[in-house]
């Protein structure tokens, strides 16, 4: 059981890294010059592919935490 969870944790961690790297950056070089107006008026809800990636990243993050806790529990017993 431990080995199966360990393999699952490795797979989830690799997929999480790939998903986070595919997410678009939120930094904007011109934000220092705009006086913060972009931060107030430029906010838009994520749609389409980006929203899907955010959901996948959140699910993979939750799976990573759950698998890590399960492995910690199994290794302590």
Buried (B, 14 or more C-beta within 10 A) or exposed (E): EEEEBBEBBEEBBEBBEEBEEEEEEEEEEEBEEEEEEBEEEEEEEEEEEBEEBEEBBEBBBEBBEEBBEBBEEEEEE
